[in-house]
């Protein structure tokens, strides 16, 4: 099995670390210290820019970490679902690559499965 890339390992670890309660607590404490320092610093422009710049940088970087984690999670879930479909004898193999289908193909397949569901319910809701 291949090892994950350096970025992938970093992104996975950083996203897991940043999602923990103590890290959230540190962020809340930082905002509280910043807010409390407002009166001392006269609510100056520098005081305002400090939090704006800090939160913008953290948000910008976190977007990439979160997106990487979500992409990886989506891919692994898709592969697991594909394996389940492959392993089940009566499964419809057309479902193995739904993510590659066009919107029209997906709509046609959805109608087909809606009709199957209506038949299973005894015909209620058939169009």
C-alpha positions in Angstrom: 0.0 0.0 0.0 1.3 3.4 -0.9 2.0 6.0 1.7 0.1 9.3 1.7 1.8 12.4 0.4 3.4 14.8 2.8 0.7 17.3 2.2 -2.0 14.7 2.7 -0.5 13.6 6.0 -0.1 17.2 7.1 -3.6 18.2 6.1 -5.2 15.1 7.8 -3.3 15.7 11.0 -3.8 19.4 11.0 -7.6 19.1 10.4 -7.9 16.6 13.2 -5.9 18.7 15.5 -7.7 22.0 14.7 -11.1 20.3 15.2 -10.4 19.4 18.9 -12.1 21.2 21.8 -8.9 22.6 23.4 -7.9 24.3 20.1 -11.4 25.9 20.0 -10.8 27.0 23.6 -7.5 28.6 22.6 -9.3 30.5 19.8 -12.0 31.7 22.1 -9.4 32.8 24.6 -7.5 34.7 21.9 -10.7 36.5 20.9 -11.5 37.3 24.5 -8.0 38.8 25.1 -8.3 40.8 21.9 -11.8 42.1 22.9 -10.5 42.9 26.4 -7.6 44.8 25.0 -9.9 47.1 23.0 -10.5 49.7 25.7 -6.8 49.7 26.6 -5.8 50.3 23.0 -8.6 52.8 22.3 -10.4 50.5 19.8 -7.8 51.7 17.3 -7.5 50.7 13.7 -4.5 48.6 14.5 -6.5 46.8 17.2 -9.3 46.1 14.6 -6.8 45.0 11.9 -5.1 42.6 14.2 -8.2 40.4 14.6 -9.3 40.9 11.0 -5.9 39.9 9.6 -5.5 37.0 12.0 -9.0 35.5 11.3 -8.6 36.0 7.6 -5.3 34.1 7.5 -6.6 31.3 9.6 -9.8 31.0 7.6 -7.9 31.0 4.3 -5.6 28.2 5.4 -8.3 26.1 7.1 -10.4 26.1 3.9 -7.7 24.1 2.1 -7.3 21.7 5.0 -11.0 21.1 5.3 -11.4 20.7 1.6 -8.6 18.2 1.4 -10.2 16.2 4.3 -13.6 16.3 2.7 -12.3 15.3 -0.7 -10.4 12.3 0.8 -13.4 11.3 2.9 -15.7 11.5 -0.2 -13.3 9.4 -2.2 -13.0 6.7 0.4 -16.7 6.5 1.0 -17.3 6.2 -2.8 -14.7 3.4 -3.1 -16.4 1.5 -0.2 -19.8 1.9 -1.8 -18.5 0.7 -5.1 -17.0 -2.3 -3.4 -20.4 -3.1 -1.7 -22.2 -2.7 -5.1 -19.6 -5.0 -6.7 -19.9 -7.6 -4.0 -23.7 -7.8 -4.0 -24.8 -10.2 -6.7 -28.0 -8.5 -7.6 -26.7 -5.0 -7.4 -27.0 -2.8 -10.5 -23.5 -2.3 -11.8 -24.5 0.9 -13.5 -24.4 2.5 -10.1 -20.6 2.0 -9.8 -19.8 5.2 -11.5 -22.6 7.5 -10.8 -20.3 10.4 -10.1 -19.2 10.2 -13.8 -22.7 10.4 -15.2 -24.2 13.5 -16.8 -27.1 15.3 -15.1 -29.4 13.9 -17.7 -28.3 10.3 -17.1 -28.7 10.9 -13.3 -32.2 12.2 -13.8 -33.1 9.2 -15.9 -31.7 6.8 -13.3 -33.5 8.7 -10.5 -36.8 8.3 -12.4 -36.2 4.6 -12.9 -35.5 4.1 -9.1 -38.5 6.3 -8.2 -40.7 4.0 -10.4 -39.2 1.0 -8.6 -40.0 2.5 -5.2 -43.6 3.3 -6.3 -44.1 -0.3 -7.5 -42.7 -1.6 -4.2 -45.2 0.6 -2.3 -48.0 -1.0 -4.3 -48.3 1.6 -7.0 -48.9 4.7 -4.9 -47.4 7.8 -6.4 -46.8 6.5 -9.9 -46.8 9.0 -12.6 
